[in-house]
Amino acid sequence: MAALGLDDDELKSVEQLLSRVAQLSSSIHSLKMDIIKSNPLPPPSSLQASAQILQRNLQTVLDNLSENSELFTRMVIHPSTNFPGRTQENVLLQLLRKKLEPHVEELVIEGRESAKLATPEGISQLQDIWEELREWTHSRIAAYVRDEAGDVYTKEEREMGTEKVRTGLRKDLDEDSDDEEDEEEEGANDQNTQQILQSQGPELETLLWFGTRGDFDVPKNVEYERGAAARKGLEGIRIPPDQLDQMRQMQGAAPP
C-alpha cells in the first residue's frame, strides 16, 4: 500500500477496522432477516442477545477508530486506475465524499452531545440543572401557598380587573359582597312571598265547604292545612267589590 503511504502497522489497523465493520454489518443483516422471517417477532431473549452482539461489535469499531484517529484523519482515499468510475459513479462519489450528508451530520452531532452527557462532567451538569430546578420549584410552591392559594382570582384576572370576571358560579367571590348579596337574596325572597300571598286564591277547605254548603263561612272547628296563615271566609276570593259587599250584607257581615 505504498500508494497510500502506510507502513505495515498502519495497514494492519486499517484491515482490522474493515474486519470489525464487516462483522457489525453481518450482525445487523442477521437481525434484520430474523425480524423479517419471524411472524410474530422473535422472542425477547433472542432480540436481547442480538442487541448485545451489536453493542459489542459497535464498541469494537468505536474503540478502533479512537485508537487510530490520527491515522484516519490524515489518510486520503482515491480510486485506482482500474476502478469503473463511469458505471459506478454513485459509489465513487460516496467514497470520495469529504463531508457527511446533512441528516447524517445531524445524527453525529446528537450522538456526540449524548456521549458528553454520559461522562462524569455531563452527569454533574445535569445534576446542577436538577438542583436549580428543584430550588425554583420549592420557592414557587411556597409563594403560591403564601400569596395565591387563598385568592379567588388569578393574577391575570386581578390585572384585567375583577369586575370583568364572569365565572358563572353562584358563590361569593369577595367578602365585601357577602352581606350585600345576602340582603338582596332575603329581599327577593320576601318579595316573592308577598307576591305569592297576594296572588293566592281561597283555601281548599273553603272551596270544599262552598261546594257542599253553598257559603264561604267555614265553621271555626274546621282546621285549615296551612294553619295560622290560611285565608278564611271571603279572603282570597276574586269577586268584584260591589258584589262582595252584597254577599257580606246577605251573610250578615258588616263591610270593612
FIDO-385900 format. One record per atom (N, C-alpha, C, O): residue in three letters; x, y, z. Coordinates in steps of 0.05 Angstrom, whole numbers, plus 5000, padded with zeros to 4 digits. Last residue first. Example, Ala and Ser with C-alpha at 12.3 -4.5 7.8 and 13.67 -1.06 7.14 Angstrom:
SER525749555142 SER527349795143 SER525850015157 SER526850235161 ALA526448865156 ALA524649105156 ALA526449345156 ALA528549345169 
//
This chain:
PRO267959206112 PRO270259306126 PRO270459616123 PRO272359736134 PRO260959086123 PRO263259136105 PRO265559266120 PRO265159416139 ALA258658586167 ALA258958866161 ALA261258906142 ALA263358776145 ALA254758036149 ALA257458136157 ALA257558416149 ALA256758496127 GLY250257766132 GLY250257906158 GLY252858006167 GLY253158076191 GLN250257576084 GLN251057386104 GLN251157516131 GLN251957396151 MET248758016055 MET246857796056 MET247657596078 MET245857466089 GLN253258316061 GLN250758416073 GLN248758186075 GLN247358166095 ARG256858006032 ARG257258046061 ARG254758136075 ARG254158056097 MET254658065981 MET254857795993 MET255157816023 MET254057666039 GLN255358615973 GLN252658495974 GLN252658225988 GLN250858166003 ASP260958635973 ASP259458775994 ASP256658665996 ASP255658626018 LEU262058345926 LEU263058245952 LEU261558375975 LEU260958245995 GLN259858665887 GLN258558405892 GLN259458295919 GLN257958165933 ASP263459085891 ASP260659135896 ASP259158875902 ASP257458865919 PRO268558835879 PRO267958955905 PRO265058995911 PRO264158935933 PRO268458185847 PRO268358485846 PRO267558605872 PRO265958485887 ILE272457665874 ILE269757765868 ILE269858065866 ILE271158185882 ARG276557215888 ARG276557425868 ARG273757495859 ARG272757395838 ILE278157075952 ILE276157015932 ILE276057255913 ILE275457485922 GLY281557225993 GLY282657085971 GLY280757015949 GLY281556915928 GLU276557186043 GLU279257276035 GLU280257096012 GLU280056856013 LEU271657016062 LEU271757116035 LEU274557216026 LEU274757306003 GLY274256516105 GLY271956676096 GLY272156756067 GLY272756596050 LYS281456566109 LYS278856456117 LYS276656636107 LYS277056866101 ARG287556346092 ARG285656556087 ARG282856446092 ARG282056246079 ALA292756136138 ALA290556076119 ALA288756316116 ALA288256466135 ALA296756176175 ALA297056346150 ALA294756296131 ALA294756416109 ALA295655816215 ALA295056096220 ALA295156266195 ALA293956476194 GLY294455266171 GLY294655376198 GLY293955666200 GLY291955756188 ARG293954996124 ARG296055196125 ARG296255336152 ARG297955496156 GLU289454686132 GLU292054556129 GLU294354756133 GLU296454686143 TYR284754866182 TYR285954906156 TYR288754786155 TYR290254786175 GLU279554536216 GLU282454606216 GLU283454636187 GLU282954466170 VAL273454746240 VAL274854616218 VAL277754716217 VAL278154956216 ASN271155036279 ASN272354786288 ASN273754636265 ASN275054436269 LYS268755466254 LYS271355516267 LYS272655256276 LYS275055246280 PRO266055336189 PRO265855326218 PRO268655356230 PRO270655266219 VAL266455786135 VAL267255526145 VAL267155526175 VAL268155726187 ASP262856136096 ASP263356146124 ASP263955856135 ASP262055716143 PHE261256126043 PHE264156126049 PHE264856136078 PHE267156146085 ASP256155666018 ASP257055916030 ASP260055886037 ASP261155666037 GLY254655165999 GLY253855405984 GLY254555665997 GLY253655875988 ARG256054666017 ARG254054816032 ARG253155066018 ARG251055176024 THR259654425980 THR257654255993 THR255454426006 THR253154336006 GLY262754835960 GLY261654645941 GLY259454475954 GLY257654385940 PHE264455096006 PHE262655235989 PHE261355035969 PHE258955065963 TRP267954706026 TRP265554776041 TRP263454916024 TRP261054866027 LEU271754705985 LEU270254465990 LEU267654526006 LEU265554416000 LEU273655235991 LEU272455155966 LEU270754895970 LEU268554875960 THR275855216042 THR273655406036 THR272155316011 THR269755326010 GLU279854836037 GLU277654776055 GLU275254956049 GLU272954876051 LEU283355116002 LEU281954875992 LEU279654806010 LEU277554716000 GLU282755836005 GLU283755576015 GLU282155346003 GLU279755375996 PRO282856275948 PRO281756175973 PRO282955905980 PRO284055765963 GLY289356445917 GLY286356455919 GLY285456345946 GLY286956325965 GLN294956875916 GLN293756625924 GLN290756645927 GLN289756845937 SER297357345905 SER296157215882 SER294756955890 SER293456825873 GLN299457495954 GLN297457665941 GLN295957525918 GLN293657575913 LEU302957085965 LEU300657115983 LEU298457295969 LEU296057245972 ILE306657165924 ILE305156915926 ILE302656945942 ILE300556835935 GLN308557665937 GLN307157635912 GLN305557375912 GLN303357365901 GLN310957555987 GLN308657735985 GLN307057705960 GLN304657705960 THR315057215969 THR312957115987 THR310457285987 THR308257195987 ASN318057555937 ASN316757325925 ASN314557215942 ASN312457125933 GLN319857905977 GLN318058005955 GLN316557775942 GLN314257805935 ASP322957556007 ASP320657686019 ASP318757785998 ASP316257756000 ASN326857425969 ASN325157215980 ASN322657335992 ASN320457225989 ALA329257925960 ALA327857795937 ALA326057575948 ALA323857535937 GLY331458016010 GLY329358196000 GLY327858065977 GLY325358095975 GLU335157596011 GLU332957596031 GLU330757776021 GLU328357706023 GLU338557755969 GLU337157505967 GLU334757495987 GLU332657395980 GLU340458245988 GLU338858235963 GLU337357985961 GLU335057985952 GLU343158066033 GLU340858246036 GLU339158246011 GLU336658246013 ASP347157746008 ASP345257626027 ASP342757796030 ASP340557696030 GLU349858135978 GLU348457925964 GLU346457785982 GLU344257715974 GLU351958446020 GLU350158566001 GLU348558355986 GLU346158385982 ASP355258086048 ASP352958206061 ASP350958316041 ASP348458286044 ASP359157956007 ASP357457756020 ASP354957876032 ASP352757776027 SER362558315986 SER359958295972 SER358158085985 SER355858045977 ASP367158266016 ASP365658526016 ASP362858496005 ASP361058646013 GLU369257786003 GLU367957806029 GLU366258066030 GLU364258076044 ASP368157525938 ASP369357725955 ASP367757745981 ASP365357725982 LEU365157125915 LEU368057135909 LEU369457345926 LEU371957335927 ASP360056675930 ASP361256935937 ASP364256925931 ASP365656745940 LYS356756345876 LYS358056345902 LYS359456615906 LYS359856765886 ARG354856095825 ARG353256225845 ARG354556205873 ARG353656055890 LEU358856215769 LEU358456065793 LEU356756225812 LEU357156465815 GLY360556505725 GLY358156345722 GLY357456175746 GLY355656005745 THR364956845722 THR365456555727 THR362956385722 THR363256155716 ARG367557375695 ARG364957235694 ARG365456945698 ARG366156805679 VAL370757975709 VAL370857675711 VAL368057565712 VAL366357665727 LYS370858515712 LYS370358395686 LYS370258095686 LYS369757965666 GLU372258645762 GLU369458705755 GLU368758585727 GLU366458565720 THR377558545767 THR375758345777 THR372858395769 THR371258205768 GLY382258645718 GLY380058775733 GLY378058575741 GLY376858445724 MET387058475698 MET384958545679 MET382758695693 MET381458865680 GLU389858355745 GLU390858555727 GLU388758655707 GLU388658885701 ARG386557945765 ARG386958185781 ARG387958415763 ARG387058635766 GLU387057565725 GLU384357685730 GLU384657935746 GLU383158135741 GLU392457435730 GLU391557555705 GLU388857695709 GLU388357905698 LYS392357195781 LYS393957435776 LYS393057585751 LYS392857835751 THR385556985798 THR388356945789 THR389757215785 THR388457425786 TYR381557005857 TYR382157105830 TYR385057035823 TYR386757035841 VAL381356845908 VAL379356725890 VAL379856815861 VAL378656695842 ASP386956675946 ASP385656875929 ASP383756735909 ASP384556545896 GLY389756285973 GLY387356385985 GLY385856595969 GLY383756685977 ALA394256205940 ALA392355985946 ALA389656085956 ALA387555975950 GLU397656645936 GLU395756595916 GLU393556385923 GLU391356395912 ASP401556705978 ASP400256945965 ASP397856885948 ASP396157065944 ARG403156205999 ARG403156446016 ARG401456666004 ARG399956806019 VAL402855835958 VAL401355785983 VAL401056035999 VAL399056086011 TYR406256095921 TYR403456045914 TYR401855995940 TYR399656105942 ALA411156095947 ALA409956355940 ALA406956315934 ALA405356485940 ALA412155545951 ALA411755705975 ALA410455965970 ALA408756055985 ILE412655415897 ILE410455305912 ILE409955455937 ILE407655505945 ARG417255705885 ARG414755775871 ARG412355665886 ARG410355795889 SER421155455917 SER420555735922 SER417855815909 SER416355975920 HIS421054945893 HIS420354975921 HIS419555265927 HIS417655315941 THR422755065841 THR420154945845 THR419254985874 THR416955055879 TRP427955255849 TRP425955435838 TRP423155325844 TRP421355485850 GLU430354775868 GLU430255015885 GLU428155215876 GLU426655325892 ARG429754445823 ARG428454375848 ARG428254615867 ARG426154655879 LEU433054715786 LEU430154685781 LEU428654615806 LEU426454715811 GLU438054655811 GLU436954925806 GLU433854915801 GLU432455075812 GLU438454095809 GLU438454235835 GLU437254515832 GLU435754605849 TRP438354005754 TRP436253895771 TRP436154035797 TRP433954095808 ILE443254255740 ILE440754345728 ILE438354255745 ILE436554415751 ASP446853935768 ASP446654225775 ASP444054335764 ASP442754495777 GLN446153455741 GLN445453465770 GLN445153765778 GLN443353825794 LEU448153585691 LEU445353515694 LEU444453535723 LEU442253635729 GLN453553655706 GLN452053885695 GLN449053825697 GLN447454005705 SER454853135721 SER454953345741 SER453453595732 SER452053725748 ILE454352875673 ILE452552805694 ILE452553015716 ILE450453075727 GLY458653115646 GLY455953155637 GLY453853085658 GLY451853225661 GLU463052925676 GLU462553215675 GLU459653265666 GLU458353445676 PRO462652365668 PRO462252475695 PRO461652775694 PRO460052875710 THR458752265606 THR461252285621 THR460652395649 THR458552505654 ALA454052305580 ALA454552055593 ALA457152055609 ALA457651875624 LEU454152785553 LEU452452765577 LEU452952515593 LEU452452505617 LYS457352645510 LYS458452835530 LYS456852815556 LYS457952835578 ALA453952315482 ALA456352195493 ALA457552385514 ALA458552285535 SER450152685465 SER449352475484 SER451752355497 SER451652285521 GLU453452975429 GLU452353105453 GLU451452905474 GLU451852945498 ARG454552575392 ARG456752695407 ARG455752835432 ARG456952815453 GLY449352475371 GLY450852265385 GLY453152375402 GLY453652275424 GLU448252975348 GLU446652885370 GLU448052655386 GLU447952655410 ILE452252965308 ILE452253175328 ILE450653085353 ILE451453125375 VAL450452525278 VAL453052515291 VAL453252725313 VAL454352665334 LEU445552705260 LEU445652475277 LEU448352455292 LEU448452385316 GLU447353125227 GLU445653175250 GLU445652945270 GLU445752995294 GLU450152835188 GLU451553015205 GLU449953095230 GLU451053115252 VAL445952565164 VAL447952405178 VAL449452585197 VAL450152505219 HIS443252985140 HIS441852835160 HIS443752655177 HIS443352615200 PRO447453185104 PRO446253345125 PRO444953185147 PRO445353235171 GLU453252745097 GLU450652845088 GLU449252995111 GLU449752935134 LEU459952965112 LEU457652795116 LEU455152915104 LEU454953155100 LYS465153085064 LYS463353175086 LYS460952985087 LYS460152855068 LYS467752835024 LYS469352925047 LYS467653025070 LYS468553045093 ARG466952274983 ARG465552494997 ARG467152575022 ARG467752405038 LEU468851824959 LEU470552064959 LEU469352304973 LEU470552514974 LEU464651474965 LEU467251404977 LEU469051654979 LEU470551674998 GLN460551724935 GLN460251674964 GLN462851624978 GLN463351715000 LEU462851714884 LEU462251964897 LEU461851934927 LEU462752104943 LEU462951154875 LEU465451314876 LEU465051574890 LEU466751664905 VAL457651034873 VAL459250914894 VAL461851074897 VAL462751124920 ASN456251324827 ASN454951384853 ASN456551274876 ASN456951414896 GLU459351084786 GLU459851364794 GLU458651424821 GLU459851574837 GLN460350594761 GLN459950604790 GLN460450894800 GLN461850934820 THR461350694707 THR459050534714 THR458450534744 THR456150494752 ARG465851044710 ARG463551124695 ARG461050964703 ARG458851074706 GLY469750784742 GLY468651044750 GLY466151124736 GLY464451254747 PRO471950234759 PRO469950304738 PRO468550564746 PRO466250554755 PHE478950264771 PHE476250274783 PHE474250374761 PHE474850564747 ASN484250254753 ASN482450054742 ASN479650064754 ASN478049874749 THR486950644783 THR486450684754 THR484550494742 THR483250554721 SER483550754846 SER485750644829 SER484950684800 SER482750754794 PRO481251334882 PRO480851084867 PRO483351004851 PRO484951174843 HIS483351534946 HIS483051604918 HIS482851344903 HIS484051144910 ILE483551805011 ILE482551584994 ILE482251684965 ILE481151894960 VAL488251965057 VAL486752075034 VAL486051845015 VAL487851695006 MET489252035127 MET489051865103 MET487352005081 MET485352135087 ARG489052345172 ARG490852435151 ARG490752255126 ARG492152315106 THR485152085202 THR484852365196 THR486552455172 THR485752605155 PHE486851575211 PHE484651605193 PHE484151905186 PHE482751955166 LEU491251695247 LEU491651565221 LEU489351615202 LEU489851685179 GLU488551925291 GLU490552085276 GLU491051965249 GLU491352115229 SER485351495309 SER484151745299 SER486051905282 SER485352025262 ASN486150985329 ASN487551065304 ASN486351315292 ASN486351345268 GLU483050945375 GLU485850885377 GLU487450985352 GLU489751055355 SER477951065355 SER479151245374 SER482251195376 SER483751395378 LEU476950635321 LEU477050905310 LEU478451095329 LEU479951265320 ASN476950215358 ASN479050225338 ASN479250495325 ASN481450595320 ASP472450355388 ASP475050345401 ASP477250365381 ASP479250505385 LEU468450305349 LEU468950565361 LEU471750575375 LEU473150765373 VAL468749745340 VAL469249945318 VAL469950215329 VAL471850345320 THR467349555390 THR470049495379 THR470749685356 THR473049765354 GLN462049735394 GLN464049835413 GLN466949785403 GLN468649955406 LEU459549435355 LEU459749725351 LEU461849845370 LEU463250025362 ASN460048925377 ASN461248985352 ASN461649285347 ASN463749375338 ARG456948995425 ARG459848925426 ARG461248995400 ARG463449105401 GLN451949125403 GLN453249315420 GLN456249255422 GLN457849435422 LEU450748655375 LEU451048905360 LEU452549115377 LEU454249265367 ILE450248305419 ILE452248265398 ILE452848515383 ILE455148585378 GLN445848535445 GLN448348525459 GLN450648475439 GLN452848595442 ALA441848455407 ALA442548725414 ALA445248735428 ALA446848915424 SER441547895406 SER442448035382 SER443348325389 SER445248415378 ALA439547815458 ALA442147705451 ALA443247845426 ALA445647905425 GLN434548075453 GLN436448175472 GLN439348075466 GLN441248225468 LEU432047745416 LEU432548025409 LEU434648145428 LEU436348305420 SER431747275445 SER433247285420 SER433947565413 SER436247625404 SER428347425487 SER431047335493 SER432847345469 SER435247415470 PRO423547555461 PRO425147765473 PRO428047675480 PRO429847835477 PRO422847195398 PRO422447225427 PRO424247435439 PRO426347495428 PRO421247555337 PRO422847355353 PRO422347395382 PRO421547615391 LEU414347705319 LEU417147775323 LEU418647555339 LEU417347395353 PRO410047175294 PRO410647455301 PRO413647495305 PRO415347335296 ASN414547115246 ASN411847215248 ASN410347055270 ASN409546835266 SER420947225218 SER419347145241 SER416647275240 SER416347505235 LYS423447465175 LYS422447195171 LYS420647115195 LYS418946935191 ILE424847975194 ILE423147955170 ILE421847675168 ILE419547655161 ILE428047865238 ILE425548015242 ILE423647985218 ILE421247955222 ASP432247595213 ASP430747465234 ASP428047605238 ASP425947465242 MET434248005180 MET433047765168 MET431347615188 MET429247505181 LYS436348355219 LYS434248445200 LYS432848205188 LYS430348205186 LEU440348045243 LEU438048125258 LEU435748215240 LEU433448165246 SER443847995198 SER442647765210 SER440147835227 SER438147695225 HIS445248535189 HIS443848385168 HIS442448135180 HIS440148075173 ILE448048625237 ILE445648785231 ILE443948645210 ILE441548635212 SER452248265230 SER450448245253 SER447848395248 SER445648295254 SER454848475185 SER453648205184 SER451648165207 SER449548035203 SER456548965204 SER454648955182 SER453348685180 SER450948665175 LEU460248785242 LEU457948945250 LEU455748935229 LEU453448905235 GLN463948525209 GLN462548375230 GLN460048525239 GLN457948405242 ALA465748965179 ALA464348745165 ALA462848575186 ALA460648485180 VAL468249255219 VAL465949375206 VAL464349155191 VAL461849165191 ARG472448905229 ARG470448955250 ARG467949085239 ARG465749035248 SER475248925181 SER474148665191 SER472048715212 SER469948575211 LEU476749465179 LEU474949355158 LEU473749095167 LEU471349045163 LEU480249475223 LEU477749635223 LEU475749525202 LEU473349505208 GLN484249145203 GLN482849065227 GLN480149225229 GLN478149105237 GLU486149445161 GLU484949195155 GLU483249095180 GLU481148975177 VAL488249885190 VAL486049925171 VAL484649665165 VAL482149655165 SER492249635220 SER490049765234 SER487649815215 SER485349775223 LYS495649455179 LYS494349255196 LYS491949385210 LYS489849255214 LEU497449945161 LEU495849785143 LEU494349575159 LEU492049505152 GLU500450095205 GLU498150255198 GLU496350095179 GLU493850115181 ASP504449695203 ASP502649715227 ASP500149875220 ASP497949805229 ASP506949795153 ASP505549535158 ASP503649555182 ASP501449445181 ASP505350465131 ASP507150255138 ASP505550005145 ASP503150005143 LEU502750825075 LEU502350705101 LEU504450495105 LEU505350355087 GLY501751105027 GLY503851205045 GLY503551085073 GLY504051225092 LEU498550934987 LEU497251075009 LEU499351185029 LEU498551345047 ALA502150674955 ALA500750904944 ALA499451064966 ALA499151304963 ALA503850234983 ALA505650464982 ALA504250714972 ALA504950934979 MET501749765000 MET500050005000 MET501750255000 MET501250455014 
//
